[in-house]
Amino acid sequence: MGEYKLVFVYGTLRRGYIHHRLLSRARYLGRHTTKPRYTMLDLGAYPGVIEEGRTAVTGEVYTVSKRSLLRLDALESHPVEYTRKPIETAYGHAWMYIYRRPGGRARPIESGDWRKRDLEVSDRKTLLT
């Protein structure tokens, strides 16, 4: 039996999103919301989370094999675009991918929840019209 790790996902790896298939063999443990010490950025097709901020990030925790973790690393361009940092969850220590290239035109996602992003974008458009 291989070595297993916990991973906290908050964007396109969550259930219902395009990259969730990479977690098809993972064991879902449950939802988790981090402590409010991050900023979630809308990078267009996916989010990035940076360590500076006051936002709690909402996501899901999974148990993954070492092999699956390497696949996630490849998707996240670890350690170039994202780096893995350990966080405490109700399920134990889990890896969280932290965005390494902040700046540009990325907008913060105030809710810290990628699922609520579309509502926030819609609200911004309403304010502009």
C-alpha positions as CSV (number, residue, x, y, z in Angstrom):
1,M,0.0,0.0,0.0
2,G,1.3,3.4,-1.0
3,E,1.8,6.5,1.1
4,Y,-1.3,8.8,1.4
5,K,-1.5,12.5,1.9
6,L,-4.2,15.1,2.5
7,V,-4.8,17.9,0.1
8,F,-7.1,20.9,0.3
9,V,-8.5,22.1,-3.0
10,Y,-10.4,25.3,-3.6
11,G,-10.8,25.8,-7.4
12,T,-11.2,23.6,-10.5
13,L,-10.3,20.5,-8.6
14,R,-13.5,20.7,-6.5
15,R,-16.4,18.5,-7.2
16,G,-18.3,19.6,-10.3
17,Y,-15.3,21.3,-12.0
18,I,-13.2,20.4,-14.9
19,H,-10.1,19.0,-13.1
20,H,-12.0,17.1,-10.4
21,R,-11.4,14.0,-12.6
22,L,-7.8,14.0,-11.2
23,L,-9.3,13.2,-7.8
24,S,-11.4,10.2,-9.1
25,R,-9.5,7.8,-7.0
26,A,-9.1,10.1,-4.0
27,R,-11.2,9.8,-0.8
28,Y,-13.4,12.8,-0.1
29,L,-13.2,13.8,3.6
30,G,-15.3,16.9,3.6
31,R,-15.6,20.6,3.3
32,H,-13.1,23.0,5.0
33,T,-12.8,26.7,5.4
34,T,-9.3,28.1,6.3
35,K,-8.5,30.7,8.8
36,P,-9.0,34.2,7.4
37,R,-5.4,34.9,6.4
38,Y,-5.5,34.6,2.5
39,T,-6.6,36.4,-0.6
40,M,-8.3,34.4,-3.4
41,L,-7.6,35.9,-6.8
42,D,-9.7,35.4,-10.0
43,L,-7.2,34.4,-12.6
44,G,-9.9,33.8,-15.3
45,A,-10.2,30.1,-15.8
46,Y,-9.0,29.2,-12.3
47,P,-8.3,30.8,-8.9
48,G,-5.1,31.5,-7.1
49,V,-4.7,32.0,-3.4
50,I,-1.9,34.1,-1.9
51,E,-0.9,34.2,1.8
52,E,-1.4,37.9,2.4
53,G,-5.0,38.9,3.3
54,R,-7.9,38.5,5.6
55,T,-10.1,36.1,3.7
56,A,-11.1,32.5,4.7
57,V,-10.9,30.1,1.7
58,T,-13.6,27.5,1.2
59,G,-12.8,24.1,-0.3
60,E,-12.6,20.4,0.0
61,V,-10.2,18.0,1.7
62,Y,-9.2,14.7,0.1
63,T,-6.9,11.8,0.8
64,V,-4.7,11.2,-2.2
65,S,-1.9,8.8,-3.1
66,K,1.6,10.0,-3.6
67,R,1.1,9.3,-7.3
68,S,-2.1,11.4,-7.4
69,L,-0.3,14.2,-5.5
70,L,2.4,14.3,-8.3
71,R,-0.4,14.6,-10.9
72,L,-1.8,17.5,-9.0
73,D,1.6,19.1,-8.8
74,A,1.9,18.8,-12.6
75,L,-1.5,20.5,-13.0
76,E,-0.6,23.3,-10.6
77,S,2.8,23.8,-12.1
78,H,4.4,23.1,-8.7
79,P,6.8,24.7,-7.8
80,V,6.8,27.3,-10.5
81,E,3.3,28.8,-10.6
82,Y,2.1,27.3,-7.3
83,T,3.8,26.0,-4.2
84,R,2.4,23.6,-1.7
85,K,2.1,24.7,1.9
86,P,0.7,22.7,4.8
87,I,-2.4,23.9,6.6
88,E,-4.3,22.6,9.5
89,T,-7.8,21.2,8.8
90,A,-10.4,19.3,10.8
91,Y,-9.0,16.2,9.1
92,G,-5.4,16.8,9.9
93,H,-2.5,18.6,8.1
94,A,-3.2,19.0,4.4
95,W,-1.4,20.5,1.5
96,M,-2.8,23.7,0.0
97,Y,-1.5,25.2,-3.3
98,I,-0.4,28.8,-2.9
99,Y,-0.1,31.0,-6.0
100,R,3.4,32.4,-6.6
101,R,2.7,35.0,-9.3
102,P,0.5,37.7,-7.7
103,G,-0.1,40.9,-9.5
104,G,-1.5,41.9,-12.9
105,R,-5.2,42.4,-13.3
106,A,-6.4,39.5,-11.0
107,R,-9.4,40.6,-8.9
108,P,-9.9,39.4,-5.4
109,I,-12.8,37.0,-4.8
110,E,-14.1,38.5,-1.6
111,S,-16.1,35.4,-0.5
112,G,-13.0,33.2,-0.7
113,D,-15.2,30.6,-2.4
114,W,-14.7,29.8,-6.1
115,R,-18.3,28.6,-6.4
116,K,-19.5,32.1,-5.5
117,R,-17.3,33.8,-8.0
118,D,-20.0,34.0,-10.7
119,L,-22.3,35.8,-8.3
120,E,-19.7,38.3,-7.4
121,V,-18.9,39.0,-11.1
122,S,-22.6,39.4,-11.7
123,D,-22.9,41.9,-8.8
124,R,-20.0,43.9,-10.1
125,K,-21.6,44.1,-13.6
126,T,-24.9,45.3,-12.0
127,L,-23.1,48.0,-10.2
128,L,-21.4,49.2,-13.4
129,T,-24.7,49.5,-15.3
